[in-house]
């Protein structure tokens, strides 16, 4: 579903990605690991359409379409979901209102009528249960006053609501205690089907104990320097990143 | 950052004004210009008693000696009063007891504005006084309210039928010499609403006045007087719109509220006068004096305003907290876009002991607009143990607009506590991207974020109004941010 070819990107004139090649097919989970500053978060931001980053070279195709030509909102509507490393607070906007707006924008794009209030509430209930998120969270303003763990769970809840085809989880495990990590990983695993795919960006191996990847890629200085199976993650855990250099 | 702010702002600030149509009805007018004869003519047209004419003439004399205020953060073009028509009335029969007598064109006008005047069609529980140009066209539910002893009528009718009440309270909160525009209004006001809630009565429905400017080259000068006697309660709503025109039109109104012992009045406004076009041409000049006095002990006045319209807004709904333990509140959302200018806020004057006031002001500026909060909190020596909390937040969309805060605080004793908080922020690109990533286009995202920002105030509005106001905020900022 996703082909990345020789992707280069920069921010404020500084080159971050220096020729990424990656293919993701339906049903696969790809883990991208690497030291701080290797470009992991930049890759997720570029795929999601954050215009703060400038693509200087290369191409990205998503189901045959030129992804880089699409607006951020259309990428979302086409099924790309980014779980933010640092979810954003929107004071005064309730989670219900936020999610309802998002769901209806997705429906409008598909030519569907807005969701009925009762159906929406049921959907919220079902997904809350699936993800195992505290139902109080959804009565509050978007991420406002949420703890780090609550914010991450909320990202997974939103992912469940929008049912993406390609989910990109940007360091979803950072700052999580082991219980929260389990909740997040369970959510991701339950949402997995043979038709969707996930790119899991992480600094540590421990998330991959819960979300088992089909491929592990090591990113260093803006390039993928090694690709392997899930055992590569364990090796990295043991030896660190230095042995690859 | 790479998001093209200018484009975003252009997109959100360029929406159409929905209420800009004109109704072609036969209108009775007096010649343009302002002089003593104008004042006498208006009084005569309304068949007023001698004391009312005296009141007007006295005000006119004071007005002539005054100057247009220049202390606000506003550029006010000189207003030529000789080019304004001070009285314009759609021609109708003098008394309107049944709807059949209302000109269908007028009914249609108010229908188009979303204000049906057929009682069975109105939002359950809202009585309306509909004012077009200088006169009240129709007041609904009058009979039902009268059964409880509530008087809800046009101001002109109140002068005829309840002269003692009008005489007793008129000008007691906003004296005619209060300011330039108050003096002008006192001289030439043409209609408005009058409300009296008797002792111990809770008004069973929302009362509302809908103001519509229709005729060209006219000004609208209405007055509202609300009296809540001991232990009574009323919630009052006000809405307003005008046609789109290249010339500016003047609106100078007065609202007076009096609450006796333990009475409560909640006054909500959604102000949507025509704001002018993108280049700043046309639009209403809105100079309004709104003030309430908590005369009785433990009484309460609460102002809520959503200000989205007008080319210039000059307006400071205030509370004089005279009775001990009385409470004053002011909740405001003021949106300015394109070339709009707003200087708005509140005055809380603490005269009684243990009085409390609260000011929540949310300014939103976009385009090339200027948005100022101006507020006074005054506590006199005898007003011991008073409390005030003021919060003034400003939100900027783009980098060509301005937000300003002018708080004045005057405390004359040691036992009172006054707090003031102020913030200024911009809509973050990270917030917009977060919304984009969830599938919302930028315009939808801005609407959502702005409504969230204003929610504390919008929550204070009665239900139907809150929904309208939310949409209005979105529309007002359309084309201003992306």
Interface residues (C-beta under 8 A of the other chain):
Chain A: X48 X49 X50 X51 X52 X53 X54 X71 X72 X73 X75 X76 X77 X81 X82 X84 X87 X88 X90 X91 X92 X93 X97 X98 X101 X102 X105 X106 X109 X141 X142 X158 X162
Chain B: X1 X2 X3 X428 X429 X430 X431 X433 X434 X435 X436 X437 X438 X439 X440 X441 X442 X444 X448 X449 X451 X452 X453 X454 X455 X456
